[in-house]
Amino acid sequence: MIRPILTNGKFIQAKSNTTIPIHNPATMAPLDGIPACGAADIDAAVAAARAAQPGWWRLPGLDKAELLHAIAARIRTQQKPIATLMTQETGKPLIESIDCVQWVTEAFDYFAEVARSSLGLTVPPVAEHQVNFVRKEPYGVVACIAPFNFPLLLMIWKVAPAIAAGNTVVCKPPHQNPLANLLMAECYDVLPPGVINMITGAGETGKLLIEHPGIDMIAFTGSTAVGRQIAASAGAQLKKVNLELGGIDPLIVFADADLDVAVPGAAWARLLNAGQVCTSSKRIYVVESIADEFTRRIVDQVKTLKVGDPMDPKTDMGPLISADAVDKLESQVAAAIKEGARCVLGGKRFQPNGLTGHFFQPTVLTNVRHGGIATSEELFGPVVSIFRAKDAADAIHLANDSEYGLGASIYTKSLEIAMKAMENIKAGSFWINDPLADNNAAPFGGMRHSGIGRELGAEGLDAFREPKHVHLDYIQERKPDWFPYAARKIP
């Protein structure tokens, strides 16, 4: 069976006859197949989005808000089947998938309310009988491209603000696990045809979509390497971009931290979704005076995690997304050990309970070298990398010593230390004693090599619209600074 794609409000069979099979990464059982959409499919989706955009933009804000709320309500009624399918195709534990679907509905509800009360602002005029205001308008058609680790949430963080701002969209879910997005797309039938369109495929499909002349903006989450390629392609056509890219985020455990909280917090912040999270704490810096105790405790904590079938309610961690991901992580761990790191737990691929999927043992590395592979490459898997810092100042310095700046987390009871760390570490999100917490009303995105632009918050809405300055003089009169200049006196 080949899943249909969404174009102009209808699920249709793609023109492309190339198929991509989808498997369960935990059991390797086949799930379904999707088309690798080509130029004809993309042309049709973009044409539908372009035709729908002017009418959608003119729809009153209250009407748009009601439709976004209606989408959220429909998704809530389908939360369990959508979450179940996402677990089957991603390997994410079912409870994490259920949470993700809930977060999706909250994003639609949030942007429904923000957009209905935000169109621009009034600015003071420079002369009498004049009015100046700034109107914020949509770009047009947005290509929304999401990654495999959070295929629904990171898609909706683009789609919800984009359509709330008056754009229409063409979505490309990840080729590894697009099925939950296609299922959730059935909830979009409350919208006018063409507002949301969805194609499927891998890198070549994404390239065709990005380069399509009918696309005005590209919203992408993925690796920094691919982000650079997209930025270069978009620059050649002067397309706008919003890029949420890679991160090798630090987490600092200062000497005064409550280890009863910091240890399970750090374990969760690193191993959520089997460590396949852009903002996971991939570099854990522990102040020397508590490093031994922290290490002992986190090893004990990680040993308690149940790895296995993500549909089992008792499972804490599922598989990685693919065999390639396991191969890469295994080689990265070996490289870190060669640099001097010590593997005190895990470090290998395995098959828990006879499962044949892409599993990797929860791993703890100590004495990891700052400047080595764990600080220059993203270890996208369940590897806790522990670095030692001499003191608080050294920990802050090491945490900030990176080309990336997506997020950063710290544990401390000291307001002074927390504020110094916040001021000196460049990161788009900075979490104090509560790592990886999201808030729809706050902007999300990276600094430095971790991205361009923001999602969520008022900034996330503004990312999908551009300002227009309107100058109005309600009395028509000849201005003294016009020609001829001979009538003017030079001061």
Steps between C-alpha positions, in 0.01 A plus 500: 500500500621852416373783715331788314624858533298813585453751219236772481293352780491144363702187559615384159739245358835653414609514137836357601516121496818479712428356844675542835423217748440589864601258776458485874852576634440284810373183334595560132141409405383673179244773564417657167644669193505860387567659161828678432327802352652654191466828313142440383372435854684801637371723219143402583543556875666838455238609245223411745671695778553805279138499383371476858729757660333832403159387626644349816691820576183709462299276732432696821724420794213374715400252229860377467521458877181294510636270229832448681309420820288257299814321378624469859165360611497243220855388578407451867231253399763302307781530755537127574503368139735777386733440795493125448596531135777744587643257755490219246691700240741696723576263789406773745341364821122526479474741794741737322291479181181577694672803651611614154147489360381705798774757436389518135146595599629761743707661223195531273297651785780742593553639152126523442480751784827687437432560131143627546628794706823577315516674164749781560550819698447875480804729504515875569482714182762757406253779417143614555199327342700187431457141615772237495456133567680174435301215353641147515422289197564137403780400265276280288571128473724336761678166461496326841754219545520304827750240633448143617549550874187711561316465169169647616603763750777656292269503197223679688739755651531614138152435362297662781673841498538496122130460428400719796704776334310454172741281308414169341738206529643197325623250759760228459509270803813289562538210259588263786167548681238705310195289582377680813520832314287357220249366753485830686450680168149354490421754774582787263178451300339784697725740304436637151661279233864579433586666832697194614645259246722201572743315277737218592851397405864514600783742420434537128137589565606755758748653256234536231264661750761744630603606151147534366439856376153500657642467853552833676644378831662186640453385860730211583617302802797269459876481493727802468656349187166476320401840636803655331396343168147635537626846590726504194219388271255748651755780475535446127127570464478748790249282681443551868606222738429391856754234600515303825823304473728275703617541853759353736335648804674526837360425843695623803468346844645750744640407841190612690254303285253265666613169348169336592352726231794564269584134437157383377455836326826464309421138411162598358640807323757282323310175440152623407398339168813280518717812493362605161411856600660815359496666842605197703788555741782351296779659708462464877754709692532413870703705745795295628394496864181302426603322179562157654172501693303624198655235276425219744141612533432550131639156415262353758216708354564396140522134601135517609371597154293240322590475131270309269172503311379863498138380506561348846386755762798404718757587231712810564706491181449357153728454198690741282342590170717291266791262459708789368432693821623206708812462285585869531446512876710188556789652307468830689512323837808307386665826395426662837653201681806521278533866606512393864138469610407207723185302427354406840165379370364371170670607181369236261208409277275225633162330456294516819247221551567359156395818315678536166492879472760775524581498871803647674578452866457802730862610534699707748842639406721665760820704466381617159744737334379852440590584141459139389228333297233540768534878477537528121244246378143439610474156661137438408428210730494383864850603607559695821833684459643630829769770504676628811536870575732649761244744637194705404692742280672219314168322446342813351801554274498142372123499448525810282799370304300373202399593148140421593244678712163330499439445871679480833398372844639545850434373852580734787344657810700821453328789324839663444645195326182452297504857373872490418450180304198645318690815404809316375360199313359565153189288456154561361343327803650506848351271762569542872416191711244377245664378177322480163175659620305664215255790508291584194510868596883512502722500190694188408806488274876506490793738502826463306501181287176379656271694274337813364168631629259382766197276545231544768406820679422832336840470334390171344198670346711788371738252337225426248404855410673816384433861601353763270523863605189700406523882493170687471442875478127566524532856359627541143731801481814602317811434708762776540792262444393412144639657182589771414789527742546865410205574728684361799764674708822317570571516875 
